[in-house]
Amino acid sequence: MKVFFFVLALALFAAPSMGKVFTRCSLAKELKRLGVAAGDIPYYVCIARYESNYNTAAVGPPNNNKSRDYGIFQINNYYWCSPPDGGFSHNSCKINCKSLLTDDISPDVKCAQLVKKQQGWKAWSTYKFCTAPASVNDCY
């Protein structure tokens, strides 16, 4: 069983060379620079930690419906972004999932904000670890 989780973790966090891995504070600073509301930053930082370990190039393993999750916030391709293989997507964020795998997290943030606006923080299953996120005030 431990081997399964190790392989799953490797698949989730395997990153092509174009990805960037943020630290807690570097992500907080970037979110602030991108104009994210100060009160939301700790939640996004916490979600990114549990979803991708701050890795912009993370692609999750296939979900039960064969969709995948992309980028630092693990945005799902069935609902939010157009998958690279051209498969069906509602594509509510009107972006290609590949744009969520680069060093520039502005598309990720914009899409994550739409997810939050439409579904709230609970759209991320990892939110259960983030209901009272640590402050990031020490990062500025």
Backbone as numpy.savetxt, mean C-alpha at the origin, in Angstrom:
# Nx Ny Nz CAx CAy CAz Cx Cy Cz
4.60 -25.68 8.04 3.78 -24.50 8.04 4.65 -23.24 8.04
5.75 -23.25 8.79 6.64 -22.09 8.83 7.22 -21.81 7.45
7.52 -22.87 6.70 8.07 -22.71 5.36 7.06 -22.00 4.46
5.78 -22.36 4.58 4.74 -21.73 3.78 4.71 -20.22 4.04
4.72 -19.81 5.30 4.67 -18.39 5.63 5.93 -17.67 5.19
7.07 -18.34 5.25 8.32 -17.74 4.79 8.25 -17.49 3.29
7.79 -18.48 2.53 7.67 -18.34 1.08 6.64 -17.26 0.74
5.53 -17.23 1.46 4.52 -16.21 1.25 5.09 -14.81 1.51
5.84 -14.67 2.58 6.46 -13.37 2.90 7.44 -12.97 1.81
8.22 -13.90 1.32 9.16 -13.59 0.24 8.42 -13.13 -1.01
7.34 -13.81 -1.35 6.56 -13.43 -2.53 5.96 -12.05 -2.37
5.46 -11.76 -1.18 4.83 -10.47 -0.93 5.82 -9.32 -0.97
6.99 -9.54 -0.43 7.94 -8.45 -0.30 9.06 -8.47 -1.33
9.01 -9.39 -2.27 10.02 -9.41 -3.33 9.86 -8.14 -4.14
10.96 -7.47 -4.40 10.89 -6.18 -5.06 11.78 -6.12 -6.29
11.22 -5.68 -7.41 12.09 -5.42 -8.53 12.98 -4.23 -8.23
13.99 -4.03 -9.01 14.98 -3.00 -8.73 14.41 -1.58 -8.72
13.24 -1.37 -9.30 12.69 -0.02 -9.36 12.04 0.42 -8.05
11.87 -0.48 -7.09 11.17 -0.14 -5.87 12.03 0.59 -4.86
11.34 1.24 -3.96 12.00 1.94 -2.86 11.39 1.43 -1.56
12.23 1.24 -0.57 11.74 0.85 0.75 11.93 2.05 1.67
10.83 2.59 2.12 10.84 3.73 3.04 11.13 3.24 4.45
11.49 4.18 5.30 11.49 3.94 6.74 10.21 4.57 7.27
9.90 4.31 8.50 8.72 4.90 9.12 8.74 6.42 8.97
9.86 7.02 9.32 9.95 8.49 9.28 10.05 9.04 7.86
10.77 8.36 6.99 10.86 8.88 5.61 9.49 8.83 4.94
8.68 7.82 5.25 7.33 7.77 4.71 6.47 8.88 5.31
6.56 9.07 6.59 5.78 10.15 7.24 6.12 11.50 6.62
7.40 11.76 6.40 7.81 13.03 5.79 7.30 13.17 4.37
7.33 12.07 3.61 6.84 12.11 2.23 5.34 12.32 2.20
4.61 11.69 3.08 3.17 11.89 3.15 2.84 13.34 3.50
3.59 13.90 4.42 3.40 15.31 4.78 3.68 16.20 3.57
4.78 15.91 2.86 5.14 16.69 1.66 4.05 16.61 0.60
3.38 15.47 0.51 2.33 15.27 -0.48 0.98 15.85 -0.03
0.95 16.46 1.14 -0.26 17.14 1.59 -1.28 16.28 2.30
-0.87 15.11 2.77 -1.79 14.25 3.51 -2.09 14.92 4.85
-3.33 14.87 5.26 -3.75 15.47 6.54 -2.91 14.89 7.68
-2.44 15.76 8.56 -1.56 15.34 9.66 -2.17 14.21 10.48
-3.46 14.25 10.72 -4.11 13.21 11.51 -4.17 11.86 10.82
-4.07 11.86 9.49 -4.11 10.60 8.73 -2.74 9.95 8.58
-1.69 10.73 8.69 -0.34 10.21 8.42 -0.01 8.99 9.29
-0.24 9.02 10.60 0.09 7.82 11.39 -0.63 6.56 10.91
-1.87 6.71 10.44 -2.62 5.56 9.96 -2.02 5.01 8.65
-1.71 5.90 7.72 -1.09 5.45 6.47 0.26 4.80 6.72
1.04 5.37 7.63 2.35 4.79 7.96 2.17 3.39 8.55
1.25 3.25 9.46 1.00 1.94 10.07 0.51 0.93 9.04
-0.43 1.33 8.21 -0.95 0.43 7.17 0.16 0.01 6.22
1.01 0.95 5.81 2.12 0.62 4.91 3.08 -0.37 5.57
3.27 -0.22 6.87 4.16 -1.15 7.58 3.63 -2.58 7.47
2.35 -2.75 7.77 1.78 -4.10 7.80 1.43 -4.63 6.41
1.13 -3.76 5.47 0.76 -4.21 4.13 1.98 -4.56 3.27
3.03 -3.74 3.32 4.15 -3.93 2.39 5.52 -3.82 3.04
5.56 -3.60 4.34 6.82 -3.32 5.02 7.51 -2.11 4.39
6.71 -1.12 4.02 7.15 0.16 3.44 7.77 0.02 2.05
7.48 -1.06 1.35 8.10 -1.35 0.06 7.18 -0.91 -1.08
7.64 0.02 -1.90 6.81 0.52 -3.00 6.61 -0.51 -4.10
7.48 -1.49 -4.19 7.40 -2.48 -5.27 6.70 -3.78 -4.86
6.08 -3.80 -3.69 5.44 -5.03 -3.22 4.23 -5.39 -4.09
4.16 -6.65 -4.46 3.00 -7.22 -5.14 2.59 -8.44 -4.34
1.37 -8.41 -3.85 0.90 -9.52 -3.03 0.61 -10.76 -3.85
0.53 -11.89 -3.19 0.16 -13.14 -3.87 -1.29 -13.06 -4.32
-1.71 -13.94 -5.22 -3.10 -13.90 -5.67 -4.08 -14.06 -4.49
-5.12 -13.25 -4.51 -6.20 -13.36 -3.54 -7.15 -14.48 -3.98
-8.15 -14.78 -3.17 -9.10 -15.84 -3.51 -9.78 -15.61 -4.86
-10.01 -14.35 -5.23 -10.66 -14.04 -6.50 -9.65 -13.83 -7.63
-8.41 -14.20 -7.40 -7.30 -14.12 -8.35 -6.80 -12.68 -8.57
-7.33 -11.72 -7.83 -6.82 -10.36 -7.90 -5.51 -10.29 -7.12
-4.81 -9.18 -7.26 -3.56 -8.95 -6.52 -3.58 -7.56 -5.93
-2.69 -7.35 -4.97 -2.56 -6.06 -4.30 -1.19 -5.48 -4.65
-1.15 -4.17 -4.91 0.03 -3.52 -5.45 0.50 -2.32 -4.61
1.81 -2.19 -4.50 2.42 -1.00 -3.95 2.48 -0.93 -2.45
2.90 0.21 -1.97 3.17 0.41 -0.56 1.92 0.24 0.31
0.72 0.55 -0.25 -0.53 0.39 0.49 -1.32 -0.84 0.05
-0.74 -1.64 -0.84 -1.36 -2.86 -1.35 -2.79 -2.60 -1.86
-2.83 -1.80 -2.92 -4.08 -1.44 -3.59 -4.52 -2.60 -4.48
-5.77 -3.02 -4.35 -6.27 -4.19 -5.06 -6.62 -3.87 -6.51
-6.19 -4.75 -7.42 -6.42 -4.50 -8.84 -7.84 -4.81 -9.31
-8.61 -5.54 -8.57 -9.98 -5.81 -9.00 -10.84 -4.55 -8.88
-10.59 -3.79 -7.83 -11.41 -2.61 -7.57 -10.77 -1.28 -7.96
-9.46 -1.14 -7.75 -8.88 0.19 -7.74 -7.93 0.52 -8.87
-7.20 -0.45 -9.42 -6.24 -0.15 -10.48 -6.31 -1.21 -11.58
-5.89 -0.82 -12.77 -5.92 -1.72 -13.92 -4.73 -2.67 -13.88
-4.98 -3.99 -13.86 -3.87 -4.95 -13.75 -2.98 -4.96 -14.98
-1.70 -5.27 -14.79 -0.76 -5.30 -15.91 -1.14 -6.28 -17.01
-1.85 -7.36 -16.66 -2.22 -8.36 -17.66 -3.45 -7.96 -18.47
-4.01 -6.80 -18.18 -5.17 -6.32 -18.92 -6.48 -6.96 -18.50
-6.48 -7.72 -17.41 -7.70 -8.35 -16.92 -8.72 -7.33 -16.45
-9.91 -7.81 -16.13 -10.99 -6.93 -15.69 -10.62 -6.20 -14.40
-11.04 -4.97 -14.32 -10.90 -4.17 -13.10 -11.95 -3.07 -13.13
-12.49 -2.75 -11.96 -13.35 -1.58 -11.87 -12.52 -0.31 -12.03
-11.24 -0.39 -11.68 -10.27 0.70 -11.86 -10.80 2.05 -11.36
-11.31 2.06 -10.16 -11.89 3.27 -9.59 -10.89 4.41 -9.46
-9.60 4.09 -9.33 -8.58 5.15 -9.23 -8.09 5.61 -10.60
-8.55 4.94 -11.65 -8.19 5.32 -13.03 -6.68 5.33 -13.25
-6.01 4.27 -12.76 -4.56 4.15 -12.95 -4.19 2.71 -13.25
-3.03 2.54 -13.85 -2.47 1.20 -14.07 -1.77 0.79 -12.79
-1.93 -0.45 -12.40 -1.31 -0.94 -11.17 0.21 -0.77 -11.18
0.83 -0.81 -12.35 2.28 -0.64 -12.44 2.72 0.70 -11.88
1.86 1.72 -11.98 2.22 3.04 -11.47 2.29 3.06 -9.94
1.79 2.00 -9.31 1.84 1.91 -7.85 3.12 1.24 -7.36
4.00 0.85 -8.29 5.20 0.09 -7.93 6.49 0.89 -8.09
6.38 2.19 -8.23 7.56 3.02 -8.44 7.95 3.76 -7.16
9.07 4.44 -7.22 9.54 5.24 -6.08 8.59 6.40 -5.78
7.90 6.89 -6.79 6.97 8.01 -6.63 5.66 7.48 -6.06
5.38 7.79 -4.81 4.17 7.25 -4.18 2.96 8.17 -4.32
3.07 9.24 -5.08 1.92 10.14 -5.21 0.69 9.44 -5.80
0.82 8.54 -6.81 -0.38 7.82 -7.26 -0.95 6.89 -6.18
-0.06 6.27 -5.41 -0.49 5.39 -4.32 -1.30 6.18 -3.29
-0.79 7.35 -2.94 -1.45 8.18 -1.92 -2.81 8.65 -2.43
-2.84 9.11 -3.65 -4.10 9.58 -4.23 -5.14 8.46 -4.23
-4.73 7.28 -4.66 -5.65 6.14 -4.70 -6.04 5.70 -3.29
-5.08 5.63 -2.38 -5.37 5.24 -1.00 -6.35 6.22 -0.36
-6.24 7.49 -0.69 -7.17 8.47 -0.14 -8.59 8.23 -0.67
-8.69 7.80 -1.94 -10.01 7.47 -2.49 -10.58 6.23 -1.82
-9.73 5.23 -1.61 -10.16 4.01 -0.90 -10.69 4.39 0.48
-9.92 5.20 1.20 -10.33 5.62 2.55 -11.64 6.42 2.51
-11.76 7.30 1.53 -12.97 8.12 1.42 -14.20 7.24 1.18
-14.05 6.21 0.34 -15.20 5.37 -0.01 -15.47 4.26 0.99
-14.41 3.71 1.61 -14.60 2.54 2.46 -14.09 2.70 3.89
-13.39 3.78 4.17 -12.82 3.98 5.50 -11.55 3.16 5.69
-10.95 3.28 6.86 -9.69 2.59 7.15 -9.85 1.08 7.12
-11.05 0.60 7.41 -11.26 -0.85 7.47 -11.17 -1.53 6.10
-11.00 -0.75 5.04 -10.77 -1.35 3.72 -9.48 -2.18 3.75
-8.55 -1.82 4.63 -7.30 -2.57 4.78 -7.47 -3.54 5.94
-7.29 -4.82 5.66 -7.44 -5.83 6.72 -6.43 -5.60 7.84
-5.31 -4.98 7.53 -4.29 -4.73 8.55 -4.63 -3.55 9.45
-5.71 -2.85 9.16 -6.10 -1.73 10.01 -6.30 -2.16 11.46
-6.63 -3.43 11.67 -6.83 -3.92 13.05 -5.57 -3.73 13.90
-4.41 -3.61 13.26 -3.16 -3.35 13.97 -2.89 -1.85 14.13
-3.77 -1.04 13.54 -3.51 0.40 13.44 -4.61 1.25 14.05
-5.47 0.68 14.84 -6.59 1.48 15.39 -6.11 2.58 16.31
-4.92 2.42 16.89 -4.32 3.47 17.72 -2.84 3.56 17.33
-2.58 4.09 16.12 -1.18 4.09 15.65 -0.29 5.01 16.46
0.97 4.66 16.48 1.95 5.49 17.18 2.09 6.84 16.48
2.35 7.85 17.23 2.58 9.17 16.69 3.83 9.15 15.80
3.85 10.02 14.81 5.02 10.18 13.98 5.65 11.56 14.18
5.26 12.25 15.25 5.77 13.57 15.52 7.29 13.61 15.69
7.86 12.48 16.12 9.32 12.42 16.28 10.04 12.40 14.93
9.30 12.27 13.84 9.89 12.18 12.50 10.16 13.56 11.88
9.56 14.59 12.44 9.69 15.93 11.81 10.65 16.79 12.57
